[in-house]
Amino acid sequence: MIKIDIVSGFLGAGKTTLLQKLVEDGYPGEKLALLENEYGDFSIDSAFLRKQKIEVTNLLSGCICCSLSDDFRASLITIIEWIRPDHILIEPSGVAKLSDIIDSVLSLSESSDLPVRTQLDGVVAVVDATKINGMLDAYKAVLYNQINYSGCIILSRTEDIDRESLDCCVNTIRAINQKAIIITTPWDQLSSDQIRRAMYFDHSHYVRAEDLLTSEHEAYAEKADNHHSHEHNHEHYHEHHHEHQNHDFAEDLFNTVGLETAQTFTKDRLIQIMKALDHASGNVLRAKGLVSSETGSWYEFDYVPTEHTVRIGSPETIGKICVIGEALVRGEIENLFLSM
């Protein structure tokens, strides 16, 4: 039996950071494989995760619940047949709908032609506690779905807000999902094992997308919508689910700019570029990259609106930069990063 965990979360919420913590010692003695979906042209995080002795498979340039669904299934089957791990971790794109991914994994687990049976074991949504209300207002179709279908919701950056704001965040989540375990303790105070034991998937509670029009789910959706003043309802969701069979809805909302470069960067230059992203055309939601420095070392950088970090990274074959957002102007992004 191969167990499968899904670690979802909106762009910049902290999925990869959580995975890094989990694979350190959250699965002692287990052989791990990661299926990672990047909404862009290449993966920035794979190199670091591979250093943790975990097999990484990437799906790029799309959302695994839609245009890459066949590749997603094929990649899972390849991992099962050739790697034979004890546990598979799936990191969907930050703009993927969690319910569609769960459906795909459950369908695979019911397949009779696999050499090893699979079981969906844990379903997690990582939610940025400092941005939840604004993100729900702006991207409710994605974030609401991720929260609604998770068995465990892990709040990131809780150390950056006061107790009243944290309680408000928990109440917002409870208005959407009454059953999930919620982790509010800062991650550095928890062991990987503590987080791992909180992750679960309640098969008896899960309602598949094709069953959304049952009277039971209608009542649940109406209650949640009224509580949170949400426009999301079962008819709207059902309509969206079937639209996704024909196109990637994420492409209607987001676009990505991927750059490769042999240029060298100083730490100060990277910080100035990321500060400029706060004022770039469109709406930059996430930027990350791995680039070489003038001294021969490499820098890894992460950006979410008004926040940025630069740290020493591992050498890559070429510098890679990925920027995700709404209505991004490629030429402007290129000028920010590549003009000398």
SERO-4910 file (N, C-alpha, C, O; in steps of 0.05 Angstrom, whole numbers):
BEGIN
 pado doro    nc1    nc2    nc3   cac1   cac2   cac3    cc1    cc2    cc3    oc1    oc2    oc3
  Met    A     17    -24      0      0      0      0     17     25      0     34     29     18
  Ile    A     14     42    -20     28     67    -21      9     89    -12    -13     92    -23
  Lys    A     17    105      8      0    126     18      7    152      3     30    157     -5
  Ile    A    -13    169      0    -10    194    -15    -19    218      3    -41    217     14
  Asp    A     -3    238      5    -10    263     18    -11    286     -2      7    287    -20
  Ile    A    -30    304      0    -32    328    -17    -27    352      1    -40    356     21
  Val    A     -7    369     -7     -2    393      7     -8    417    -11      7    423    -29
  Ser    A    -32    429     -7    -41    451    -24    -37    477    -10    -28    478     13
  Gly    A    -45    499    -24    -42    525    -12    -38    546    -34    -27    540    -55
  Phe    A    -48    570    -30    -47    591    -50    -18    600    -54      0    594    -38
  Leu    A    -14    614    -76     13    624    -83     26    639    -59     15    658    -48
  Gly    A     50    630    -52     65    643    -31     57    637     -2     67    649     16
  Ala    A     38    618      1     29    612     29     50    597     45     50    600     70
  Gly    A     68    582     32     89    568     47     89    538     43     99    524     60
  Lys    A     77    528     20     76    500     16    104    486     15    108    466     28
  Thr    A    122    498      0    148    486     -3    163    487     23    178    467     30
  Thr    A    161    508     39    174    509     65    163    487     83    179    475     97
  Leu    A    137    483     82    125    461     98    136    434     89    143    417    106
  Leu    A    137    430     63    148    404     53    176    400     62    184    378     69
  Gln    A    192    421     61    220    419     70    222    409     99    238    393    106
  Lys    A    204    420    115    203    412    143    194    384    146    205    368    162
  Leu    A    173    376    131    162    349    134    181    328    125    183    307    139
  Val    A    195    332    104    213    311     93    238    307    110    252    287    107
  Glu    A    244    326    127    268    324    145    265    299    163    283    282    164
  Asp    A    242    298    177    239    275    195    209    268    201    203    255    220
  Gly    A    192    278    183    163    272    187    155    245    177    133    235    184
  Tyr    A    172    232    161    166    205    150    190    187    156    202    177    137
  Pro    A    196    182    181    220    166    187    219    138    176    200    124    178
  Gly    A    241    131    162    244    104    151    228     99    126    228     77    115
  Glu    A    214    119    115    198    116     91    213    126     67    227    146     68
  Lys    A    209    113     44    219    122     19    199    141      7    175    134      3
  Leu    A    207    166      1    189    187     -7    192    195    -36    214    193    -47
  Ala    A    170    202    -49    171    214    -75    152    238    -75    131    238    -62
  Leu    A    160    259    -90    144    283    -92    136    288   -121    153    288   -139
  Leu    A    110    293   -125    100    302   -151     93    331   -148     74    338   -134
  Glu    A    109    348   -161    106    377   -158     96    390   -183    106    384   -205
  Asn    A     75    407   -180     64    421   -203     70    450   -201     61    464   -182
  Glu    A     87    461   -219     93    489   -220     76    503   -241     75    493   -264
  Tyr    A     63    525   -234     49    541   -254     69    560   -267     70    583   -261
  Gly    A     85    549   -285    106    564   -298    122    546   -316    115    523   -321
  Asp    A    144    556   -327    159    541   -347    180    523   -335    190    505   -349
  Phe    A    187    526   -309    206    509   -297    204    511   -267    192    529   -256
  Ser    A    216    491   -253    214    489   -224    238    503   -211    261    499   -220
  Ile    A    232    519   -191    253    532   -175    260    515   -151    283    515   -141
  Asp    A    240    502   -140    244    488   -114    255    460   -115    263    449    -95
  Ser    A    255    448   -139    263    420   -141    291    414   -131    295    394   -117
  Ala    A    310    432   -137    338    427   -129    340    424    -99    354    406    -90
  Phe    A    327    442    -84    330    440    -55    317    414    -45    328    401    -27
  Leu    A    293    408    -55    280    384    -45    295    358    -52    294    339    -37
  Arg    A    308    358    -75    323    334    -82    347    330    -63    355    307    -59
  Lys    A    357    352    -52    379    349    -32    369    335     -7    386    324      8
  Gln    A    343    334     -3    332    320     20    329    290     15    316    276     31
  Lys    A    340    281     -7    339    252    -15    310    243    -20    302    222    -11
  Ile    A    296    260    -34    269    253    -42    267    254    -72    277    273    -85
  Glu    A    255    234    -84    251    233   -113    230    254   -121    208    254   -112
  Val    A    238    273   -140    220    294   -148    213    292   -177    230    289   -194
  Thr    A    187    292   -183    177    293   -210    162    319   -214    145    327   -197
  Asn    A    167    333   -236    155    359   -241    135    358   -264    139    345   -284
  Leu    A    113    373   -260     94    379   -281     94    409   -284     88    423   -265
  Leu    A    100    419   -308    103    448   -311     83    460   -330     70    446   -345
  Ser    A     80    487   -328     64    503   -347     35    496   -346     22    497   -367
  Gly    A     24    491   -324     -5    486   -323    -14    478   -295      1    478   -276
  Cys    A    -40    471   -294    -53    464   -269    -61    434   -271    -75    427   -289
  Ile    A    -52    418   -252    -55    389   -254    -84    380   -254    -90    357   -261
  Cys    A   -102    397   -245   -130    389   -244   -144    393   -272   -166    385   -275
  Cys    A   -130    406   -290   -143    413   -315   -127    402   -339   -128    379   -346
  Ser    A   -111    420   -352    -98    414   -377    -77    392   -374    -71    378   -394
  Leu    A    -67    388   -350    -46    368   -346    -57    342   -333    -41    326   -323
  Ser    A    -83    339   -332    -95    316   -317    -84    289   -327    -79    272   -310
  Asp    A    -82    286   -353    -72    260   -363    -42    257   -356    -34    235   -348
  Asp    A    -27    278   -358      2    277   -350      4    271   -320     22    257   -311
  Phe    A    -14    283   -304    -14    279   -275    -18    250   -269     -3    238   -253
  Arg    A    -38    238   -281    -43    209   -276    -20    192   -285    -12    173   -271
  Ala    A    -10    198   -309     13    183   -320     37    185   -302     52    166   -298
  Ser    A     42    210   -291     65    213   -274     62    198   -248     82    186   -238
  Leu    A     38    198   -237     33    182   -212     38    153   -217     50    139   -201
  Ile    A     28    143   -240     31    114   -246     61    108   -250     70     87   -241
  Thr    A     76    125   -263    104    121   -266    119    120   -239    135    102   -235
  Ile    A    112    138   -221    124    138   -195    118    112   -180    136    100   -168
  Ile    A     93    103   -182     85     79   -168     99     55   -180    109     37   -165
  Glu    A    101     53   -206    113     29   -219    143     28   -217    154      7   -215
  Trp    A    156     51   -219    185     51   -221    200     58   -196    222     48   -190
  Ile    A    188     76   -180    202     84   -155    193     67   -132    208     61   -113
  Arg    A    167     59   -132    155     43   -110    160     55    -83    171     42    -65
  Pro    A    153     81    -79    157     93    -53    138     83    -32    118     70    -39
  Asp    A    143     89     -7    124     83     14    103    105     15     80    101     23
  His    A    111    130      8     93    153     10     98    171    -14    121    177    -21
  Ile    A     77    181    -26     79    201    -47     67    227    -36     45    228    -26
  Leu    A     82    249    -39     73    276    -32     66    291    -58     82    291    -77
  Ile    A     43    303    -59     35    319    -82     34    348    -74     19    355    -55
  Glu    A     49    365    -88     47    394    -84     35    407   -108     49    411   -128
  Pro    A      9    413   -108     -4    425   -131      4    454   -134     15    466   -116
  Ser    A     -1    464   -158      2    492   -163    -15    508   -143    -36    499   -134
  Gly    A     -5    532   -135    -20    548   -117    -47    557   -127    -64    567   -111
  Val    A    -52    555   -153    -78    563   -164    -96    539   -171   -116    543   -185
  Ala    A    -88    516   -162   -104    492   -168   -127    488   -149   -125    496   -126
  Lys    A   -149    477   -159   -171    470   -141   -167    443   -128   -163    423   -142
  Leu    A   -167    443   -102   -160    419    -87   -179    396    -93   -171    373    -94
  Ser    A   -205    402    -95   -225    380    -99   -220    364   -124   -224    340   -124
  Asp    A   -211    378   -145   -205    363   -170   -181    345   -167   -181    323   -179
  Ile    A   -162    353   -151   -138    336   -147   -145    312   -130   -136    290   -136
  Ile    A   -162    316   -110   -171    294    -93   -186    274   -110   -182    250   -108
  Asp    A   -204    284   -128   -219    266   -146   -200    248   -162   -204    224   -165
  Ser    A   -179    261   -173   -160    246   -190   -145    225   -174   -141    203   -184
  Val    A   -137    232   -149   -122    212   -133   -141    189   -124   -133    166   -124
  Leu    A   -166    196   -117   -185    175   -110   -191    156   -133   -194    132   -130
  Ser    A   -193    168   -157   -198    151   -181   -175    132   -186   -179    109   -193
  Leu    A   -151    142   -181   -127    125   -185   -127    103   -164   -120     80   -170
  Ser    A   -135    109   -139   -135     89   -118   -155     66   -124   -152     44   -113
  Glu    A   -175     72   -140   -196     53   -146   -189     36   -171   -203     18   -179
  Ser    A   -166     44   -184   -158     30   -208   -149      2   -202   -135     -3   -182
  Ser    A   -156    -17   -219   -149    -45   -214   -124    -54   -229   -115    -76   -226
  Asp    A   -113    -36   -246    -90    -44   -262    -63    -35   -251    -43    -36   -265
  Leu    A    -63    -25   -226    -38    -16   -214    -24    -40   -200    -38    -57   -188
  Pro    A      3    -40   -200     17    -62   -187     15    -60   -156     19    -80   -142
  Val    A     11    -36   -146      9    -32   -117    -15    -14   -111    -20      5   -126
  Arg    A    -30    -20    -91    -53     -4    -84    -44     22    -71    -23     24    -59
  Thr    A    -60     43    -75    -55     69    -63    -78     78    -45   -100     68    -48
  Gln    A    -71     95    -26    -91    105     -8    -86    135     -2    -63    142      5
  Leu    A   -106    152     -6   -103    180      1   -103    182     31   -123    174     45
  Asp    A    -82    193     42    -77    192     71    -81    219     85    -94    221    105
  Gly    A    -69    240     73    -71    267     85    -76    288     64    -65    287     41
  Val    A    -93    308     71    -99    330     53    -96    356     69   -111    360     88
  Val    A    -77    373     61    -70    396     76    -74    421     58    -68    421     34
  Ala    A    -83    443     71    -82    469     58    -65    487     76    -70    490    100
  Val    A    -44    499     64    -28    519     78    -41    546     72    -44    554     49
  Val    A    -47    561     94    -60    587     91    -44    608    105    -37    605    129
  Asp    A    -38    630     91    -23    652    103    -42    668    122    -61    681    113
  Ala    A    -36    666    148    -54    679    168    -54    709    165    -73    722    174
  Thr    A    -34    721    154    -32    750    151    -48    761    128    -52    785    126
  Lys    A    -56    743    109    -68    753     84    -95    739     78   -106    744     57
  Ile    A   -105    723     96   -128    706     89   -152    722     80   -165    714     60
  Asn    A   -159    743     93   -183    758     86   -181    771     59   -200    769     43
  Gly    A   -159    784     54   -156    796     27   -155    776      5   -166    780    -16
  Met    A   -142    753     10   -140    732    -10   -167    719    -16   -174    713    -38
  Leu    A   -183    716      6   -210    704      2   -227    723    -15   -243    714    -31
  Asp    A   -225    749    -10   -240    768    -25   -232    768    -55   -249    770    -72
  Ala    A   -206    766    -60   -196    769    -87   -196    743   -103   -201    743   -127
  Tyr    A   -192    720    -89   -188    694   -103   -205    672    -89   -195    651    -84
  Lys    A   -230    678    -84   -247    660    -69   -251    633    -82   -252    613    -68
  Ala    A   -253    632   -109   -258    607   -122   -236    587   -116   -241    563   -115
  Val    A   -211    597   -113   -188    579   -108   -185    573    -78   -185    550    -70
  Leu    A   -183    595    -62   -176    592    -34   -199    579    -19   -194    562     -1
  Tyr    A   -224    586    -25   -247    574    -11   -246    544    -16   -251    528      3
  Asn    A   -241    535    -41   -240    507    -47   -218    493    -32   -222    471    -22
  Gln    A   -195    505    -30   -172    492    -16   -179    488     13   -172    468     25
  Ile    A   -191    508     26   -198    506     54   -221    486     58   -220    470     76
  Asn    A   -241    487     41   -265    471     44   -259    441     43   -271    426     57
  Tyr    A   -239    433     27   -235    404     22   -210    394     37   -202    371     32
  Ser    A   -199    409     55   -176    400     70   -184    386     96   -204    393    109
  Gly    A   -168    366    104   -172    353    129   -156    367    151   -163    365    175
  Cys    A   -135    382    142   -118    396    161   -111    423    149   -101    423    126
  Ile    A   -114    445    163   -107    471    153    -84    482    170    -87    485    195
  Ile    A    -62    487    158    -38    495    172    -33    525    166    -27    533    144
  Leu    A    -36    541    187    -32    570    183     -3    577    184     12    569    202
  Ser    A      6    593    164     33    603    164     35    631    174     15    646    173
  Arg    A     58    639    183     64    667    192     46    675    215     40    699    218
  Thr    A     38    657    232     21    664    255     37    680    276     26    694    292
  Glu    A     64    678    274     80    693    293     80    723    286     90    739    302
  Asp    A     69    730    263     69    758    254     43    773    260     41    796    253
  Ile    A     24    760    273     -1    773    279     -8    770    308      2    752    322
  Asp    A    -26    787    318    -33    786    347    -55    765    351    -66    755    332
  Arg    A    -61    760    376    -80    739    383   -108    744    373   -122    726    364
  Glu    A   -117    769    373   -143    776    363   -145    771    333   -166    760    324
  Ser    A   -125    778    319   -125    773    290   -124    743    284   -137    734    265
  Leu    A   -109    728    300   -108    699    296   -135    686    301   -143    669    287
  Asp    A   -149    695    322   -176    684    328   -195    691    305   -212    674    298
  Cys    A   -193    714    294   -209    722    271   -204    704    247   -222    696    233
  Cys    A   -178    698    243   -170    680    221   -182    652    225   -193    641    206
  Val    A   -181    642    249   -193    615    255   -223    616    250   -234    597    239
  Asn    A   -236    637    259   -265    639    255   -272    640    225   -293    628    217
  Thr    A   -256    653    210   -261    654    181   -259    626    169   -275    619    152
  Ile    A   -239    611    177   -235    584    167   -258    566    176   -268    549    160
  Arg    A   -267    569    201   -288    552    212   -315    557    198   -332    540    196
  Ala    A   -318    581    187   -343    588    172   -344    572    146   -365    568    134
  Ile    A   -320    563    136   -319    548    111   -316    518    117   -329    502    103
  Asn    A   -300    511    136   -295    482    142   -297    478    172   -279    487    187
  Gln    A   -318    464    181   -323    460    209   -307    437    221   -304    434    245
  Lys    A   -297    419    204   -286    394    214   -255    392    213   -244    376    228
  Ala    A   -242    408    198   -213    406    195   -198    412    220   -206    429    236
  Ile    A   -176    398    224   -157    406    245   -143    431    236   -135    434    213
  Ile    A   -140    451    254   -126    476    247   -101    478    265   -103    476    289
  Ile    A    -79    483    252    -54    487    266    -47    517    266    -43    529    245
  Thr    A    -46    529    290    -40    557    292    -12    563    304     -2    585    303
  Thr    A      0    542    316     26    546    329     47    551    308     48    538    287
  Pro    A     65    570    313     87    575    293    103    549    288    108    533    306
  Trp    A    110    545    263    122    520    254    148    513    268    154    490    273
  Asp    A    163    534    276    189    528    288    186    517    317    205    508    329
  Gln    A    161    519    327    156    508    354    145    479    352    141    467    373
  Leu    A    141    469    328    130    443    325    150    424    311    166    433    295
  Ser    A    149    399    318    165    379    305    151    370    279    127    374    276
  Ser    A    167    359    261    155    349    236    135    327    242    114    325    229
  Asp    A    141    311    262    123    289    270     96    299    280     75    288    274
  Gln    A     97    321    295     72    333    305     54    342    282     29    337    282
  Ile    A     66    355    263     51    364    240     40    341    224     17    340    215
  Arg    A     57    321    220     50    298    204     26    283    216      8    274    202
  Arg    A     26    281    243      4    266    256    -22    281    255    -43    269    259
  Ala    A    -21    307    250    -46    323    248    -58    321    220    -82    329    217
  Met    A    -43    312    201    -53    310    174    -71    285    170    -63    264    179
  Tyr    A    -94    289    158   -111    266    153   -131    272    131   -134    296    123
  Phe    A   -143    251    120   -165    255    100   -189    238    109   -186    214    112
  Asp    A   -211    252    112   -236    238    121   -251    229     96   -266    245     84
  His    A   -248    204     89   -262    193     65   -292    194     68   -306    198     48
  Ser    A   -302    191     92   -331    190     96   -344    217     93   -367    219     86
  His    A   -328    239     97   -339    266     96   -336    278     68   -351    297     61
  Tyr    A   -318    267     52   -312    280     26   -335    276      6   -346    254      4
  Val    A   -342    298     -7   -363    297    -28   -349    302    -54   -337    323    -58
  Arg    A   -351    283    -72   -339    286    -98   -352    308   -115   -376    314   -111
  Ala    A   -337    319   -134   -347    341   -150   -373    333   -164   -391    349   -167
  Glu    A   -374    308   -174   -398    300   -189   -423    297   -172   -445    294   -182
  Asp    A   -419    296   -145   -441    293   -127   -449    319   -114   -464    319    -94
  Leu    A   -439    342   -124   -444    367   -111   -473    376   -110   -480    393    -94
  Leu    A   -490    364   -127   -517    373   -128   -536    357   -110   -560    360   -112
  Thr    A   -525    341    -93   -542    326    -74   -553    346    -54   -541    367    -48
  Ser    A   -576    340    -43   -589    358    -25   -573    363      0   -573    385     11
  Glu    A   -558    342      9   -541    346     33   -520    367     28   -515    384     45
  His    A   -507    366      5   -486    386     -1   -497    413     -7   -485    433     -1
  Glu    A   -521    414    -19   -534    440    -23   -538    454      3   -533    478      6
  Ala    A   -547    440     24   -552    452     50   -526    461     62   -524    483     74
  Tyr    A   -505    445     59   -479    452     70   -468    477     57   -458    496     70
  Ala    A   -469    478     30   -459    500     15   -474    526     22   -462    547     24
  Glu    A   -500    524     25   -516    547     31   -509    558     59   -507    582     62
  Lys    A   -505    540     78   -498    549    105   -471    563    105   -468    584    117
  Ala    A   -451    551     91   -425    564     90   -425    590     76   -412    609     84
  Asp    A   -440    592     54   -442    617     39   -454    639     55   -444    662     55
  Asn    A   -476    633     69   -489    653     85   -472    662    108   -471    686    115
  His    A   -457    644    120   -440    650    143   -418    669    135   -411    687    150
  His    A   -407    664    112   -383    679    103   -389    700     82   -371    713     72
  Ser    A   -415    704     76   -423    723     55   -408    718     29   -399    736     15
  His    A   -407    692     22   -393    683     -1   -411    680    -25   -434    673    -21
  Glu    A   -402    685    -49   -418    681    -73   -415    653    -84   -429    645   -103
  His    A   -398    637    -72   -393    610    -81   -417    592    -74   -424    590    -50
  Asn    A   -429    580    -94   -451    561    -88   -449    536   -105   -431    535   -122
  His    A   -466    517    -99   -462    491   -112   -466    492   -142   -452    477   -156
  Glu    A   -484    508   -152   -488    510   -181   -464    522   -194   -455    513   -215
  His    A   -453    544   -182   -430    557   -193   -406    538   -193   -391    538   -213
  Tyr    A   -403    524   -172   -380    506   -170   -383    483   -190   -363    476   -204
  His    A   -407    472   -192   -411    450   -210   -406    458   -239   -394    443   -254
  Glu    A   -414    483   -246   -410    493   -273   -380    496   -278   -370    489   -299
  His    A   -365    507   -258   -337    510   -261   -323    484   -264   -304    481   -281
  His    A   -331    464   -249   -318    438   -250   -319    427   -279   -299    416   -289
  His    A   -342    429   -292   -344    419   -319   -330    436   -339   -321    426   -360
  Glu    A   -328    462   -334   -313    480   -352   -284    471   -352   -270    473   -373
  His    A   -274    461   -329   -246    454   -327   -238    431   -344   -214    426   -350
  Gln    A   -258    415   -353   -251    393   -370   -241    403   -397   -227    388   -411
  Asn    A   -248    427   -404   -241    438   -431   -219    458   -431   -206    462   -451
  His    A   -214    472   -408   -192    491   -408   -183    495   -379   -196    488   -360
  Asp    A   -159    507   -377   -147    512   -351   -157    539   -341   -148    560   -351
  Phe    A   -175    539   -321   -187    564   -312   -165    583   -302   -168    608   -303
  Ala    A   -143    572   -291   -122    589   -280   -111    608   -301   -102    630   -295
  Glu    A   -111    599   -327   -100    616   -348   -118    640   -353   -108    660   -364
  Asp    A   -143    639   -344   -161    662   -347   -155    683   -326   -161    706   -329
  Leu    A   -143    675   -303   -138    693   -281   -109    701   -278   -103    724   -271
  Phe    A    -90    683   -284    -62    688   -278    -45    684   -303    -52    669   -321
  Asn    A    -22    697   -303     -2    691   -323     25    690   -309     29    700   -287
  Thr    A     44    679   -323     70    675   -311     92    684   -330     89    681   -355
  Val    A    114    694   -319    137    701   -335    161    685   -325    168    687   -301
  Gly    A    172    668   -342    195    652   -334    220    662   -349    219    666   -373
  Leu    A    242    666   -335    266    676   -347    290    658   -340    291    647   -317
  Glu    A    308    654   -359    333    641   -354    355    661   -359    354    676   -378
  Thr    A    375    661   -342    396    681   -345    423    672   -334    424    657   -314
  Ala    A    444    680   -347    471    675   -337    482    699   -322    505    699   -313
  Gln    A    466    720   -320    474    744   -306    480    738   -277    470    719   -265
  Thr    A    498    755   -265    503    753   -236    489    775   -222    484    797   -233
  Phe    A    482    770   -197    467    789   -181    480    793   -154    492    774   -143
  Thr    A    478    817   -143    485    821   -115    460    819    -98    437    820   -109
  Lys    A    463    814    -73    440    812    -55    424    839    -55    399    838    -56
  Asp    A    438    861    -55    425    887    -55    408    891    -80    386    902    -79
  Arg    A    419    883   -103    405    886   -128    379    869   -127    358    879   -136
  Leu    A    380    845   -117    356    828   -116    335    841    -98    311    841   -104
  Ile    A    344    852    -76    325    865    -57    312    889    -71    287    893    -68
  Gln    A    327    905    -86    315    928   -100    296    919   -121    275    932   -125
  Ile    A    302    897   -135    284    887   -156    257    878   -143    236    884   -154
  Met    A    259    864   -120    235    855   -108    218    877    -96    193    876    -96
  Lys    A    231    898    -87    216    922    -78    201    935   -102    179    945    -99
  Ala    A    214    934   -125    202    946   -149    178    929   -158    159    940   -170
  Leu    A    178    903   -152    155    886   -159    129    895   -145    107    890   -156
  Asp    A    132    908   -122    108    918   -108     93    939   -125     69    943   -122
  His    A    107    951   -144     95    973   -160     94    967   -189     89    984   -206
  Ala    A     99    941   -196     99    934   -224     71    934   -236     52    933   -221
  Ser    A     69    935   -262     43    934   -276     30    907   -270     44    887   -264
  Gly    A      4    907   -271    -11    882   -264    -10    878   -233    -10    898   -218
  Asn    A     -9    854   -225    -10    847   -197      9    823   -192      1    800   -197
  Val    A     33    828   -183     52    806   -178     44    792   -152     44    805   -130
  Leu    A     39    767   -153     31    752   -129     53    735   -118     54    729    -94
  Arg    A     72    727   -136     93    709   -127    117    712   -146    113    713   -170
  Ala    A    141    712   -135    165    711   -151    186    695   -135    188    697   -111
  Lys    A    201    680   -150    222    664   -137    243    658   -158    237    658   -182
  Gly    A    267    652   -148    287    646   -167    313    637   -155    316    638   -130
  Leu    A    331    627   -171    357    618   -163    377    629   -183    377    621   -206
  Val    A    395    647   -174    413    661   -193    441    662   -181    445    659   -157
  Ser    A    461    665   -198    488    665   -189    496    693   -180    484    713   -188
  Ser    A    516    694   -163    526    720   -153    553    726   -165    565    709   -178
  Glu    A    562    750   -160    588    759   -171    611    744   -158    633    744   -169
  Thr    A    607    733   -135    628    719   -120    629    689   -126    647    675   -116
  Gly    A    611    679   -143    611    651   -150    591    635   -134    585    612   -142
  Ser    A    580    646   -113    559    632    -98    532    637   -112    531    651   -132
  Trp    A    511    625   -102    485    628   -114    465    638    -94    466    632    -70
  Tyr    A    446    655   -103    425    665    -86    398    653    -93    391    651   -117
  Glu    A    383    646    -73    355    638    -77    338    660    -65    342    668    -42
  Phe    A    318    670    -80    301    691    -70    272    684    -72    264    668    -89
  Asp    A    256    695    -53    228    691    -52    214    717    -48    223    734    -33
  Tyr    A    191    721    -62    176    746    -60    146    740    -59    136    725    -75
  Val    A    133    752    -40    104    756    -40    100    786    -35    118    799    -24
  Pro    A     76    797    -42     73    826    -39     82    837    -12     73    827      9
  Thr    A     99    856    -12    110    871     10    129    854     27    139    864     48
  Glu    A    135    830     19    154    813     34    174    800     15    167    792     -7
  His    A    199    798     24    219    785      7    242    775     24    248    786     45
  Thr    A    254    753     14    278    742     27    298    734      6    291    726    -16
  Val    A    324    736     14    346    727     -3    364    710     15    371    719     37
  Arg    A    371    687      5    388    669     21    407    654      2    403    654    -22
  Ile    A    428    643     13    447    627     -3    433    602    -13    420    588      2
  Gly    A    437    597    -39    425    573    -51    446    555    -63    470    560    -61
  Ser    A    437    533    -75    455    513    -87    459    520   -117    440    529   -129
  Pro    A    482    515   -128    487    521   -157    467    506   -175    460    483   -170
  Glu    A    459    520   -196    441    509   -216    456    510   -243    478    522   -245
  Thr    A    445    497   -263    458    497   -290    457    525   -303    474    532   -319
  Ile    A    436    540   -296    432    567   -306    413    581   -286    397    568   -273
  Gly    A    415    607   -285    397    622   -267    368    620   -277    363    622   -300
  Lys    A    350    617   -258    322    613   -265    305    632   -247    309    635   -223
  Ile    A    286    645   -260    268    665   -247    239    659   -255    234    655   -279
  Cys    A    221    659   -237    193    655   -243    176    676   -229    178    679   -204
  Val    A    159    690   -244    141    710   -232    113    703   -240    107    698   -264
  Ile    A     94    702   -221     66    695   -225     49    717   -215     54    729   -194
  Gly    A     28    724   -231      9    744   -222    -13    748   -242    -20    730   -258
  Glu    A    -25    772   -241    -47    779   -259    -38    801   -278    -26    821   -269
  Ala    A    -44    798   -303    -38    819   -323     -9    828   -323     -3    852   -325
  Leu    A      9    809   -319     38    817   -319     47    825   -347     38    814   -367
  Val    A     65    845   -348     76    854   -373    104    842   -375    122    849   -360
  Arg    A    108    823   -393    133    808   -394    157    827   -398    178    824   -385
  Gly    A    154    847   -416    177    865   -421    185    880   -396    209    885   -392
  Glu    A    166    887   -379    172    902   -355    187    884   -335    206    892   -322
  Ile    A    179    859   -333    192    840   -315    220    834   -325    239    833   -309
  Glu    A    223    831   -351    250    827   -363    268    850   -357    292    846   -350
  Asn    A    258    874   -360    274    898   -355    283    900   -325    306    907   -319
  Leu    A    265    892   -307    272    893   -279    295    875   -272    313    882   -258
  Phe    A    293    850   -282    313    830   -275    338    830   -292    360    825   -283
  Leu    A    335    836   -318    357    831   -337    371    856   -346    393    854   -357
  Ser    A    360    880   -343    374    904   -352    397    910   -332    393    908   -308
  Met    A    419    917   -343    443    921   -326    446    951   -319    464    959   -305
***
